[in-house]
Amino acid sequence: MSTTVETRTAPAAVIVAIDGPSGTGKSSTSKAVAAQLGLSYLDTGAQYRAITWWMLNNGIDVQDAKEVATAAAKPVIVSGTDPAAPTITVDGEDASGPIRTQEVTSRVSAVSAVPEVRTRITELQRTIAAAADRGIVVEGRDIGTTVLPDADLKIFLTASPEARAARRSGEIKGSDLAATKEALIKRDAADSGRRTSPLAKADDAVEVDTTELTLQQVIECVVTLVEEKRAAK
């Protein structure tokens, strides 16, 4: 009498790059997809916020590109990649709260535009992605074009400025909708117009317009895309 033992093959590891401007549902979607599929998760924007926060705390003039470039290698930034509880520390200090202040938000584009900062953070991001044995969802603005151009799947989330402003205003109590929309458009221009690694859709990215979609619909769409890519590997 013989018995057949069924062996299950673990899902193929996939690297997923999710890019797009603020307010498209990028973070919520990325975390949910990573959690649902058992992947690691990396919020690259938090890393740029972290280095900006460090600069502000250490008296660096963030409008002086040379001063920012000189200091870029100094802070030790560590990102936790558990989608259920992503963490970020700077020189051993929890920075998850402080990096979300308005002061950091208003300065991060200027710091992110400095080539030495982008080189430093890009190297960190690539190292984290390479170490993710089960695969990883990496969200940002230049992941598919610059950081991980060989990612298995590239997704570019978009939405109308009005929809994005409404979502962002809903996250921040007492915020002004018109001012939020203006700030988002200004941030888009800064991110898309910078010389080094601008916000852009990769040629081979799948574009998903989230304007008329619920968050759950966006998550389901992306999960389907990832599962299709896994099955094809």
C-alpha positions as CSV (number, residue, x, y, z in Angstrom):
1,M,0.0,0.0,0.0
2,S,1.4,3.3,-1.0
3,T,0.5,6.8,0.1
4,T,0.9,9.9,-1.9
5,V,2.1,13.0,0.0
6,E,0.9,16.2,-1.5
7,T,3.6,18.9,-1.5
8,R,2.7,22.5,-1.8
9,T,5.1,24.8,-3.5
10,A,5.5,28.1,-1.8
11,P,4.4,31.1,-3.9
12,A,7.1,32.6,-6.0
13,A,8.8,35.7,-4.4
14,V,7.8,38.8,-6.3
15,I,9.1,42.4,-6.1
16,V,6.2,44.8,-6.6
17,A,6.8,48.5,-7.3
18,I,3.9,50.8,-6.6
19,D,4.4,54.5,-7.6
20,G,2.2,57.5,-7.8
21,P,1.6,60.9,-6.3
22,S,0.2,61.6,-2.8
23,G,-3.5,60.9,-2.2
24,T,-3.9,58.1,-4.6
25,G,-4.2,55.4,-1.9
26,K,-0.6,54.2,-2.4
27,S,0.3,53.5,1.3
28,S,-3.0,51.9,2.3
29,T,-3.1,49.8,-0.8
30,S,0.6,48.7,-0.5
31,K,0.3,47.7,3.1
32,A,-3.0,45.8,2.6
33,V,-1.7,43.9,-0.5
34,A,1.6,43.0,1.3
35,A,-0.3,41.8,4.4
36,Q,-2.8,39.8,2.4
37,L,-0.1,38.1,0.3
38,G,2.5,37.5,3.0
39,L,5.0,40.0,1.5
40,S,7.3,42.5,3.1
41,Y,6.4,46.2,2.8
42,L,8.5,49.3,2.4
43,D,7.4,52.9,2.5
44,T,10.2,54.8,0.8
45,G,8.6,58.1,1.4
46,A,9.0,57.6,5.1
47,Q,12.8,57.3,4.6
48,Y,12.9,60.6,2.8
49,R,10.8,62.1,5.6
50,A,13.2,60.5,8.1
51,I,16.3,62.1,6.6
52,T,14.5,65.4,6.3
53,W,13.5,65.2,10.0
54,W,17.1,64.5,11.0
55,M,18.3,67.4,9.0
56,L,15.9,69.8,10.7
57,N,16.7,68.4,14.1
58,N,20.4,68.8,13.5
59,G,20.4,72.4,12.3
60,I,21.0,71.7,8.6
61,D,19.7,74.4,6.3
62,V,17.5,72.2,4.1
63,Q,17.4,75.0,1.5
64,D,21.2,74.7,1.1
65,A,21.7,71.7,-1.3
66,K,25.5,71.6,-0.6
67,E,24.9,71.5,3.2
68,V,22.2,68.7,2.8
69,A,24.5,66.8,0.5
70,T,27.4,66.9,3.0
71,A,25.2,65.6,5.8
72,A,23.3,62.9,3.7
73,A,25.4,60.0,4.9
74,K,25.3,60.8,8.6
75,P,21.9,59.5,9.9
76,V,21.4,55.8,10.5
77,I,17.9,55.0,9.1
78,V,16.3,51.6,9.8
79,S,13.0,50.5,8.2
80,G,10.9,47.7,9.6
81,T,9.1,45.8,6.8
82,D,6.2,44.2,8.6
83,P,3.1,45.6,6.8
84,A,1.0,45.2,9.9
85,A,3.3,47.4,11.9
86,P,5.9,49.2,9.7
87,T,8.5,51.0,11.8
88,I,11.3,53.6,11.1
89,T,14.0,54.7,13.4
90,V,16.7,57.3,13.0
91,D,19.9,56.8,15.0
92,G,17.9,54.4,17.1
93,E,15.0,56.8,17.8
94,D,11.5,56.0,16.8
95,A,10.6,58.5,14.1
96,S,7.3,57.2,12.9
97,G,5.3,60.1,14.5
98,P,7.7,63.1,14.1
99,I,8.2,62.5,10.3
100,R,4.5,63.2,9.7
101,T,4.5,66.8,10.9
102,Q,3.7,69.7,8.6
103,E,7.2,71.0,9.0
104,V,8.7,67.8,7.5
105,T,6.0,67.6,4.9
106,S,6.8,71.1,3.6
107,R,10.5,70.4,3.5
108,V,10.8,66.9,2.2
109,S,10.6,67.7,-1.5
110,A,13.6,70.0,-1.3
111,V,15.7,67.5,0.6
112,S,14.6,64.6,-1.7
113,A,15.7,66.6,-4.7
114,V,19.4,66.5,-3.6
115,P,21.2,63.8,-5.6
116,E,23.4,62.7,-2.7
117,V,20.3,62.1,-0.6
118,R,18.6,60.1,-3.4
119,T,21.8,58.0,-3.9
120,R,22.0,57.2,-0.2
121,I,18.3,56.3,0.2
122,T,18.1,54.4,-3.1
123,E,21.0,52.2,-2.0
124,L,19.2,51.5,1.3
125,Q,16.0,50.6,-0.5
126,R,17.7,48.2,-2.9
127,T,19.4,46.5,0.0
128,I,16.0,46.0,1.8
129,A,14.3,44.7,-1.3
130,A,17.1,42.2,-2.0
131,A,16.9,40.8,1.5
132,A,13.1,40.1,1.3
133,D,13.0,36.4,0.8
134,R,9.3,36.1,0.3
135,G,9.0,39.2,-1.9
136,I,8.2,42.8,-1.1
137,V,5.8,45.6,-2.0
138,V,7.8,48.9,-2.3
139,E,5.9,52.1,-2.6
140,G,7.2,55.5,-3.6
141,R,7.6,57.8,-6.6
142,D,10.6,56.5,-8.5
143,I,10.6,52.8,-7.6
144,G,9.7,51.4,-11.0
145,T,11.8,53.9,-13.0
146,T,15.0,54.2,-10.8
147,V,15.1,52.2,-7.6
148,L,13.9,48.8,-8.9
149,P,13.7,49.0,-12.7
150,D,13.7,45.2,-12.8
151,A,10.8,44.8,-10.5
152,D,8.5,41.8,-11.3
153,L,5.4,44.1,-11.4
154,K,5.2,47.8,-11.6
155,I,1.9,49.7,-10.8
156,F,1.3,53.4,-11.1
157,L,-1.6,54.7,-9.1
158,T,-3.3,58.0,-10.2
159,A,-6.4,60.0,-9.2
160,S,-7.8,63.4,-9.9
161,P,-6.5,66.3,-7.9
162,E,-10.0,66.8,-6.4
163,A,-10.2,63.1,-5.2
164,R,-6.7,63.2,-3.8
165,A,-7.3,66.4,-1.9
166,A,-10.5,65.1,-0.5
167,R,-8.8,61.9,0.8
168,R,-5.9,63.8,2.3
169,S,-8.2,66.3,3.9
170,G,-10.1,63.4,5.5
171,E,-6.9,62.2,7.0
172,I,-6.0,65.6,8.6
173,K,-8.6,67.1,10.9
174,G,-9.5,70.7,10.3
175,S,-7.6,70.9,7.0
176,D,-8.8,73.2,4.2
177,L,-9.7,71.3,1.0
178,A,-8.6,74.1,-1.4
179,A,-5.3,74.6,0.4
180,T,-4.7,70.8,0.5
181,K,-5.4,70.6,-3.3
182,E,-3.0,73.4,-3.9
183,A,-0.3,71.8,-1.8
184,L,-0.7,68.5,-3.6
185,I,-0.3,70.1,-7.0
186,K,2.7,72.0,-5.8
187,R,4.2,68.8,-4.5
188,D,3.5,67.0,-7.8
189,A,5.3,69.8,-9.7
190,A,8.3,69.6,-7.4
191,D,8.5,65.8,-7.5
192,S,7.9,65.5,-11.3
193,G,10.3,68.4,-12.1
194,R,13.4,67.5,-10.1
195,R,16.4,66.4,-12.2
196,T,17.3,63.3,-10.2
197,S,14.8,60.5,-10.2
198,P,11.6,62.4,-10.9
199,L,8.1,61.1,-10.2
200,A,7.2,59.3,-13.4
201,K,5.3,56.3,-14.7
202,A,7.6,53.5,-15.9
203,D,7.0,52.5,-19.5
204,D,6.0,48.9,-18.5
205,A,3.9,49.9,-15.5
206,V,0.2,49.1,-15.1
207,E,-1.7,52.4,-14.5
208,V,-4.7,52.2,-12.1
209,D,-6.9,55.3,-11.8
210,T,-8.3,55.2,-8.3
211,T,-10.5,58.3,-8.6
212,E,-13.8,56.4,-8.8
213,L,-12.7,53.3,-6.9
214,T,-13.0,52.4,-3.2
215,L,-9.9,51.4,-1.3
216,Q,-11.0,47.8,-1.3
217,Q,-11.5,47.8,-5.0
218,V,-8.0,49.1,-5.5
219,I,-6.6,46.5,-3.2
220,E,-8.4,43.7,-5.0
221,C,-7.2,45.0,-8.4
222,V,-3.6,45.0,-7.2
223,V,-3.8,41.6,-5.5
224,T,-5.1,40.1,-8.7
225,L,-2.2,41.6,-10.7
226,V,0.3,40.3,-8.2
227,E,-1.2,36.8,-8.1
228,E,-1.1,36.7,-11.9
229,K,2.5,37.6,-11.9
230,R,3.3,35.0,-9.3
231,A,1.5,32.3,-11.3
232,A,3.5,33.2,-14.4
233,K,6.9,32.9,-12.6
